[in-house]
Amino acid sequence: MDIHVVSKSDNRQHTAFQIPAPTDPLKPSSIRLKTALLGLTSNNLTYALGGTQLRWWDAYPVPSTCPAPYNDQSKWGIVPAWGLATVLESTIPEITPGTTFFGFWPTSSHSIDLELTPTEPAGHWRETSPHRQNLMSLYNRYMVFDTQGKEITEFAWDVAVRPIWVAGYVFSEYVFTSDPETRPVIHPLGGTDGWTTQDSDLSKAVFVSLAASTKTGRATAYNFFCRPPRKGPVGFLQVTSSPSSIAEAADKFIPSFPVKALGYEDITHSGEWLAGIKAERIVIADFGARDGALDDLIKVIQSNPELDSLKVTIMQVGKQQKVPTPPYHITTLS
Ligand SMILES: NC(=O)c1ccc[n+]([C@@H]2O[C@H](COP(=O)([O-])OP(=O)(O)OC[C@H]3O[C@@H](n4cnc5c(N)ncnc54)[C@H](OP(=O)(O)O)[C@@H]3O)[C@@H](O)[C@H]2O)c1
């Protein structure tokens, strides 16, 4: 059974090898599965980079059957990925071998055990293993996936886009909710503490999307365009290496606010447009922009008297899509 491990302190170091199949019996309320189709995306780089702080390494610790030194859970980890896995064995009567699940899996093909309890709606299950309880709840949610009798490879689109699309939806509808009367305001890192209705309010804010062509950026833009009028943002600047395609995509909607797409090289000229919006706040979401883009934007804001006095919120949603050189530290919210 093949396993892929990555150094927690230097993600450039990684290797793959085989481990023996498990011989221990499956625990009660558990299923044993094998990955069937995984989405390898920018997210996998993030899971490795922030795996310690955000507990992503907790999902699939390296098994003790790995050869040394790769059996050291403090130094080596398995990067998780979204996708589909097939049940091999089950001690849960409602789940039979051959069932497909959508969820958060190891980027390996060794068999893994999940301890599950049913949750709402029907077909959704929650992982209850003690070692995973510091993960955000969405990573512990698994759902039965109906393959409709088709080949599993026909679901590549679901695997690559579904979790990211949800991220853009939650970002627009809960972190920056347009309707706090009917929807709870959710902190960017989950939960309701430390993020107020004012933090969530975009009705007087200009919103800047850096790396606007990422899937997360696209999902956020789509949900902004679907928001009711006057709920904000009051202006939407998308910065990307592909400004013409991003502008063309925005043209398919009739947003109730001004929208502009800019290339990274033009950030230094964005001050006039941003100031012309007459916003009271600037919210910047960095979905993993190219080198220096965020710094360039901050300089633009600080050097423009009409922007410098505005409240600025920076959301570090993603990192540039490359394996960084250590030492690692991440800032998730400022
Ligand atoms: N915090 C959260 O809850 C959360 C949720 C979902 C995703 N994320 C993170 O958000 C980020 C984006 O994820 P995604 O899946 O949406 O990304 P993706 O679609 O795979 O992003 C591809 C885009 O990355 C940009 N990019 C920046 N630097 C690049 C480089 N050196 N080479 C190639 N492309 C580069 C390009 O956009 P431009 O041309 O526009 O630069 C490219 O189109 C990731 O870091 C992910 O982990 C965070």
The ligand as a Gaussian input file, in Angstrom:
#p B3LYP/6-31G(d) Opt

LIG

0 1
 N       -8.745000      29.744000       4.437000
 C       -9.680000      28.999000       3.842000
 O      -10.720000      28.660000       4.394000
 C       -9.448000      28.575000       2.425000
 C      -10.463000      27.939000       1.715000
 C      -10.222000      27.587000       0.409000
 C       -8.991000      27.852000      -0.146000
 N       -8.024000      28.437000       0.568000
 C       -6.714000      28.751000      -0.008000
 O       -6.878000      29.697000      -1.048000
 C       -5.830000      29.552000      -2.006000
 C       -6.415000      29.386000      -3.388000
 O       -6.948000      28.074000      -3.531000
 P       -7.641000      27.655000      -4.911000
 O       -7.857000      26.174000      -4.896000
 O       -8.814000      28.548000      -5.116000
 O       -6.487000      28.020000      -5.902000
 P       -6.306000      27.635000      -7.444000
 O       -7.612000      27.743000      -8.151000
 O       -5.568000      26.366000      -7.572000
 O       -5.351000      28.838000      -7.810000
 C       -4.723000      28.962000      -9.047000
 C       -4.358000      30.438000      -9.182000
 O       -3.316000      30.755000      -8.300000
 C       -2.753000      31.996000      -8.687000
 N       -1.332000      31.969000      -8.483000
 C       -0.651000      32.712000      -7.568000
 N        0.650000      32.430000      -7.601000
 C        0.842000      31.491000      -8.572000
 C        1.992000      30.831000      -9.095000
 N        3.204000      31.078000      -8.607000
 N        1.803000      29.936000     -10.112000
 C        0.571000      29.664000     -10.576000
 N       -0.565000      30.285000     -10.113000
 C       -0.420000      31.178000      -9.131000
 C       -3.205000      32.192000     -10.121000
 O       -4.180000      33.211000     -10.017000
 P       -3.840000      34.729000     -10.517000
 O       -3.497000      34.590000     -11.957000
 O       -5.134000      35.448000     -10.303000
 O       -2.690000      35.171000      -9.680000
 C       -3.840000      30.863000     -10.512000
 O       -4.894000      31.016000     -11.418000
 C       -5.007000      28.333000      -1.563000
 O       -3.895000      28.785000      -0.829000
 C       -6.006000      27.591000      -0.676000
 O       -5.396000      26.742000       0.253000
 C       -8.228000      28.826000       1.845000

